[in-house]
């Protein structure tokens, strides 16, 4: 089904410029492409505050982040301007800095001097939200890693809730 639309797509749709395409409901994965960024997201039947805690808790990053094996950070939860190091899947330690941080909504970071993934929580209601990972279009293949991270978060939520 192809629709021409100037509005953002409903959940479960693929957004490509002005084209709105139904996406495979089996994976319950959402993808948006706009402003030179690729966003990969998923709707969770989980309170937004729990999702926010999972993605800002550095102790949990290795549990859901496919490229993060370990984190060195003096505190448990991140904040704007925070700096630390991550051990990558390639066994290389890289420095990070939290660039933007809007409590309960959005954070992004710089890893090894490169602006990396944005993390956005969009509340639908008190018990439902969408989690979006945003990557520059030039790094679009990293969207596959983000998709894996969404699945890992879903599995982590089963264990902790």
C-alpha positions as protocol buffer text, in pm:
chain_id: "A"
residue {
  index: 1
  type: UNK
  ca { x: 0 y: 0 z: 0 }
}
residue {
  index: 2
  type: UNK
  ca { x: 145 y: 336 z: -101 }
}
residue {
  index: 3
  type: UNK
  ca { x: 3 y: 660 z: 31 }
}
residue {
  index: 4
  type: UNK
  ca { x: 123 y: 1012 z: -33 }
}
residue {
  index: 5
  type: UNK
  ca { x: 122 y: 1201 z: 293 }
}
residue {
  index: 6
  type: UNK
  ca { x: 280 y: 1513 z: 442 }
}
residue {
  index: 7
  type: UNK
  ca { x: 211 y: 1401 z: 802 }
}
residue {
  index: 8
  type: UNK
  ca { x: 431 y: 1174 z: 1013 }
}
residue {
  index: 9
  type: UNK
  ca { x: 332 y: 809 z: 974 }
}
residue {
  index: 10
  type: UNK
  ca { x: 126 y: 613 z: 1224 }
}
residue {
  index: 11
  type: UNK
  ca { x: 302 y: 345 z: 1425 }
}
residue {
  index: 12
  type: UNK
  ca { x: 408 y: 46 z: 1216 }
}
residue {
  index: 13
  type: UNK
  ca { x: 468 y: 244 z: 898 }
}
residue {
  index: 14
  type: UNK
  ca { x: 780 y: 329 z: 700 }
}
residue {
  index: 15
  type: UNK
  ca { x: 835 y: 699 z: 635 }
}
residue {
  index: 16
  type: UNK
  ca { x: 1036 y: 790 z: 325 }
}
residue {
  index: 17
  type: UNK
  ca { x: 1008 y: 1159 z: 252 }
}
residue {
  index: 18
  type: UNK
  ca { x: 649 y: 1205 z: 140 }
}
residue {
  index: 19
  type: UNK
  ca { x: 582 y: 833 z: 102 }
}
residue {
  index: 20
  type: UNK
  ca { x: 414 y: 635 z: 376 }
}
residue {
  index: 21
  type: UNK
  ca { x: 450 y: 257 z: 336 }
}
residue {
  index: 22
  type: UNK
  ca { x: 302 y: -9 z: 559 }
}
residue {
  index: 23
  type: UNK
  ca { x: 587 y: -198 z: 728 }
}
residue {
  index: 24
  type: UNK
  ca { x: 599 y: -563 z: 822 }
}
residue {
  index: 25
  type: UNK
  ca { x: 389 y: -590 z: 1141 }
}
residue {
  index: 26
  type: UNK
  ca { x: 561 y: -920 z: 1226 }
}
residue {
  index: 27
  type: UNK
  ca { x: 869 y: -732 z: 1347 }
}
residue {
  index: 28
  type: UNK
  ca { x: 674 y: -441 z: 1498 }
}
residue {
  index: 29
  type: UNK
  ca { x: 964 y: -224 z: 1384 }
}
residue {
  index: 30
  type: UNK
  ca { x: 929 y: 134 z: 1269 }
}
residue {
  index: 31
  type: UNK
  ca { x: 1166 y: 324 z: 1043 }
}
residue {
  index: 32
  type: UNK
  ca { x: 1170 y: 696 z: 960 }
}
residue {
  index: 33
  type: UNK
  ca { x: 1404 y: 879 z: 723 }
}
residue {
  index: 34
  type: UNK
  ca { x: 1412 y: 1257 z: 751 }
}
residue {
  index: 35
  type: UNK
  ca { x: 1653 y: 1549 z: 798 }
}
residue {
  index: 36
  type: UNK
  ca { x: 1952 y: 1337 z: 694 }
}
residue {
  index: 37
  type: UNK
  ca { x: 1878 y: 1087 z: 974 }
}
residue {
  index: 38
  type: UNK
  ca { x: 1752 y: 733 z: 989 }
}
residue {
  index: 39
  type: UNK
  ca { x: 1534 y: 651 z: 1290 }
}
residue {
  index: 40
  type: UNK
  ca { x: 1461 y: 293 z: 1392 }
}
residue {
  index: 41
  type: UNK
  ca { x: 1194 y: 248 z: 1656 }
}
residue {
  index: 42
  type: UNK
  ca { x: 966 y: 12 z: 1838 }
}
residue {
  index: 43
  type: UNK
  ca { x: 648 y: 52 z: 2042 }
}
residue {
  index: 44
  type: UNK
  ca { x: 661 y: -91 z: 2393 }
}
residue {
  index: 45
  type: UNK
  ca { x: 370 y: -168 z: 2625 }
}
residue {
  index: 46
  type: UNK
  ca { x: 586 y: -33 z: 2904 }
}
residue {
  index: 47
  type: UNK
  ca { x: 574 y: 297 z: 3094 }
}
residue {
  index: 48
  type: UNK
  ca { x: 804 y: 555 z: 2934 }
}
residue {
  index: 49
  type: UNK
  ca { x: 987 y: 604 z: 3266 }
}
residue {
  index: 50
  type: UNK
  ca { x: 1102 y: 240 z: 3263 }
}
residue {
  index: 51
  type: UNK
  ca { x: 1232 y: 266 z: 2906 }
}
residue {
  index: 52
  type: UNK
  ca { x: 1410 y: 590 z: 2997 }
}
residue {
  index: 53
  type: UNK
  ca { x: 1575 y: 423 z: 3296 }
}
residue {
  index: 54
  type: UNK
  ca { x: 1696 y: 134 z: 3080 }
}
residue {
  index: 55
  type: UNK
  ca { x: 1857 y: 357 z: 2816 }
}
residue {
  index: 56
  type: UNK
  ca { x: 2018 y: 601 z: 3062 }
}
residue {
  index: 57
  type: UNK
  ca { x: 2148 y: 340 z: 3310 }
}
residue {
  index: 58
  type: UNK
  ca { x: 2509 y: 272 z: 3214 }
}
residue {
  index: 59
  type: UNK
  ca { x: 2503 y: -56 z: 3408 }
}
residue {
  index: 60
  type: UNK
  ca { x: 2242 y: -180 z: 3158 }
}
residue {
  index: 61
  type: UNK
  ca { x: 2412 y: -62 z: 2838 }
}
residue {
  index: 62
  type: UNK
  ca { x: 2608 y: -387 z: 2788 }
}
residue {
  index: 63
  type: UNK
  ca { x: 2285 y: -585 z: 2830 }
}
residue {
  index: 64
  type: UNK
  ca { x: 2112 y: -419 z: 2535 }
}
residue {
  index: 65
  type: UNK
  ca { x: 2380 y: -238 z: 2334 }
}
residue {
  index: 66
  type: UNK
  ca { x: 2531 y: -480 z: 2081 }
}
residue {
  index: 67
  type: UNK
  ca { x: 2845 y: -268 z: 2043 }
}
residue {
  index: 68
  type: UNK
  ca { x: 2897 y: -194 z: 2416 }
}
residue {
  index: 69
  type: UNK
  ca { x: 3072 y: -460 z: 2624 }
}
residue {
  index: 70
  type: UNK
  ca { x: 3161 y: -252 z: 2930 }
}
residue {
  index: 71
  type: UNK
  ca { x: 3121 y: 104 z: 3059 }
}
residue {
  index: 72
  type: UNK
  ca { x: 3353 y: 313 z: 3275 }
}
residue {
  index: 73
  type: UNK
  ca { x: 3154 y: 598 z: 3423 }
}
residue {
  index: 74
  type: UNK
  ca { x: 3167 y: 738 z: 3778 }
}
residue {
  index: 75
  type: UNK
  ca { x: 2788 y: 732 z: 3820 }
}
residue {
  index: 76
  type: UNK
  ca { x: 2514 y: 496 z: 3715 }
}
residue {
  index: 77
  type: UNK
  ca { x: 2289 y: 734 z: 3517 }
}
residue {
  index: 78
  type: UNK
  ca { x: 2401 y: 975 z: 3246 }
}
residue {
  index: 79
  type: UNK
  ca { x: 2337 y: 1350 z: 3222 }
}
residue {
  index: 80
  type: UNK
  ca { x: 2429 y: 1633 z: 2986 }
}
residue {
  index: 81
  type: UNK
  ca { x: 2803 y: 1683 z: 2965 }
}
residue {
  index: 82
  type: UNK
  ca { x: 2882 y: 1347 z: 3128 }
}
residue {
  index: 83
  type: UNK
  ca { x: 3198 y: 1177 z: 3005 }
}
residue {
  index: 84
  type: UNK
  ca { x: 3324 y: 822 z: 3032 }
}
residue {
  index: 85
  type: UNK
  ca { x: 3451 y: 531 z: 2826 }
}
residue {
  index: 86
  type: UNK
  ca { x: 3294 y: 229 z: 2658 }
}
residue {
  index: 87
  type: UNK
  ca { x: 3462 y: -97 z: 2570 }
}
residue {
  index: 88
  type: UNK
  ca { x: 3340 y: -180 z: 2221 }
}
residue {
  index: 89
  type: UNK
  ca { x: 3265 y: -517 z: 2067 }
}
residue {
  index: 90
  type: UNK
  ca { x: 3605 y: -479 z: 1897 }
}
residue {
  index: 91
  type: UNK
  ca { x: 3776 y: -471 z: 2241 }
}
residue {
  index: 92
  type: UNK
  ca { x: 3876 y: -106 z: 2203 }
}
residue {
  index: 93
  type: UNK
  ca { x: 3805 y: 152 z: 2473 }
}
residue {
  index: 94
  type: UNK
  ca { x: 3653 y: 472 z: 2333 }
}
residue {
  index: 95
  type: UNK
  ca { x: 3571 y: 795 z: 2515 }
}
residue {
  index: 96
  type: UNK
  ca { x: 3214 y: 926 z: 2513 }
}
residue {
  index: 97
  type: UNK
  ca { x: 3039 y: 1250 z: 2601 }
}
residue {
  index: 98
  type: UNK
  ca { x: 2666 y: 1310 z: 2640 }
}
residue {
  index: 99
  type: UNK
  ca { x: 2591 y: 1605 z: 2410 }
}
residue {
  index: 100
  type: UNK
  ca { x: 2218 y: 1658 z: 2448 }
}
residue {
  index: 101
  type: UNK
  ca { x: 1998 y: 1545 z: 2732 }
}
residue {
  index: 102
  type: UNK
  ca { x: 1629 y: 1619 z: 2775 }
}
residue {
  index: 103
  type: UNK
  ca { x: 1504 y: 1427 z: 3079 }
}
residue {
  index: 104
  type: UNK
  ca { x: 1259 y: 1147 z: 2994 }
}
residue {
  index: 105
  type: UNK
  ca { x: 1273 y: 1229 z: 2622 }
}
residue {
  index: 106
  type: UNK
  ca { x: 1604 y: 1238 z: 2439 }
}
residue {
  index: 107
  type: UNK
  ca { x: 1979 y: 1200 z: 2465 }
}
residue {
  index: 108
  type: UNK
  ca { x: 2261 y: 1170 z: 2218 }
}
residue {
  index: 109
  type: UNK
  ca { x: 2630 y: 1130 z: 2249 }
}
residue {
  index: 110
  type: UNK
  ca { x: 2966 y: 1164 z: 2088 }
}
residue {
  index: 111
  type: UNK
  ca { x: 3185 y: 853 z: 2081 }
}
residue {
  index: 112
  type: UNK
  ca { x: 3554 y: 900 z: 1994 }
}
residue {
  index: 113
  type: UNK
  ca { x: 3482 y: 1255 z: 1872 }
}
residue {
  index: 114
  type: UNK
  ca { x: 3204 y: 1136 z: 1636 }
}
residue {
  index: 115
  type: UNK
  ca { x: 2841 y: 1231 z: 1697 }
}
residue {
  index: 116
  type: UNK
  ca { x: 2671 y: 897 z: 1736 }
}
residue {
  index: 117
  type: UNK
  ca { x: 2326 y: 755 z: 1811 }
}
residue {
  index: 118
  type: UNK
  ca { x: 2036 y: 962 z: 1940 }
}
residue {
  index: 119
  type: UNK
  ca { x: 1793 y: 792 z: 2181 }
}
residue {
  index: 120
  type: UNK
  ca { x: 1434 y: 921 z: 2187 }
}
residue {
  index: 121
  type: UNK
  ca { x: 1142 y: 810 z: 2406 }
}
residue {
  index: 122
  type: UNK
  ca { x: 797 y: 920 z: 2289 }
}
residue {
  index: 123
  type: UNK
  ca { x: 520 y: 863 z: 2541 }
}
residue {
  index: 124
  type: UNK
  ca { x: 193 y: 741 z: 2390 }
}
residue {
  index: 125
  type: UNK
  ca { x: 25 y: 724 z: 2732 }
}
residue {
  index: 126
  type: UNK
  ca { x: 133 y: 632 z: 3087 }
}
residue {
  index: 127
  type: UNK
  ca { x: 175 y: 264 z: 2997 }
}
residue {
  index: 128
  type: UNK
  ca { x: 294 y: 279 z: 2634 }
}
residue {
  index: 129
  type: UNK
  ca { x: 579 y: 448 z: 2451 }
}
residue {
  index: 130
  type: UNK
  ca { x: 796 y: 433 z: 2144 }
}
residue {
  index: 131
  type: UNK
  ca { x: 1173 y: 414 z: 2159 }
}
residue {
  index: 132
  type: UNK
  ca { x: 1365 y: 552 z: 1862 }
}
residue {
  index: 133
  type: UNK
  ca { x: 1734 y: 529 z: 1780 }
}
residue {
  index: 134
  type: UNK
  ca { x: 1853 y: 801 z: 1541 }
}
residue {
  index: 135
  type: UNK
  ca { x: 2163 y: 768 z: 1323 }
}
residue {
  index: 136
  type: UNK
  ca { x: 2302 y: 990 z: 1046 }
}
residue {
  index: 137
  type: UNK
  ca { x: 2207 y: 864 z: 699 }
}
residue {
  index: 138
  type: UNK
  ca { x: 2575 y: 812 z: 621 }
}
residue {
  index: 139
  type: UNK
  ca { x: 2572 y: 550 z: 898 }
}
residue {
  index: 140
  type: UNK
  ca { x: 2240 y: 393 z: 786 }
}
residue {
  index: 141
  type: UNK
  ca { x: 2371 y: 33 z: 806 }
}
residue {
  index: 142
  type: UNK
  ca { x: 2407 y: 91 z: 1182 }
}
residue {
  index: 143
  type: UNK
  ca { x: 2026 y: 85 z: 1181 }
}
residue {
  index: 144
  type: UNK
  ca { x: 2056 y: -296 z: 1181 }
}
residue {
  index: 145
  type: UNK
  ca { x: 2250 y: -277 z: 1508 }
}
residue {
  index: 146
  type: UNK
  ca { x: 1979 y: -45 z: 1645 }
}
residue {
  index: 147
  type: UNK
  ca { x: 1714 y: -299 z: 1549 }
}
residue {
  index: 148
  type: UNK
  ca { x: 1903 y: -564 z: 1746 }
}
residue {
  index: 149
  type: UNK
  ca { x: 1928 y: -324 z: 2042 }
}
residue {
  index: 150
  type: UNK
  ca { x: 1548 y: -279 z: 2039 }
}
residue {
  index: 151
  type: UNK
  ca { x: 1503 y: -656 z: 2053 }
}
residue {
  index: 152
  type: UNK
  ca { x: 1752 y: -682 z: 2338 }
}
residue {
  index: 153
  type: UNK
  ca { x: 1568 y: -410 z: 2528 }
}
residue {
  index: 154
  type: UNK
  ca { x: 1243 y: -598 z: 2477 }
}
residue {
  index: 155
  type: UNK
  ca { x: 1406 y: -914 z: 2620 }
}
residue {
  index: 156
  type: UNK
  ca { x: 1561 y: -719 z: 2907 }
}
residue {
  index: 157
  type: UNK
  ca { x: 1220 y: -575 z: 2998 }
}
residue {
  index: 158
  type: UNK
  ca { x: 1079 y: -928 z: 3025 }
}
residue {
  index: 159
  type: UNK
  ca { x: 1346 y: -1008 z: 3284 }
}
residue {
  index: 160
  type: UNK
  ca { x: 1319 y: -690 z: 3490 }
}
residue {
  index: 161
  type: UNK
  ca { x: 942 y: -625 z: 3492 }
}
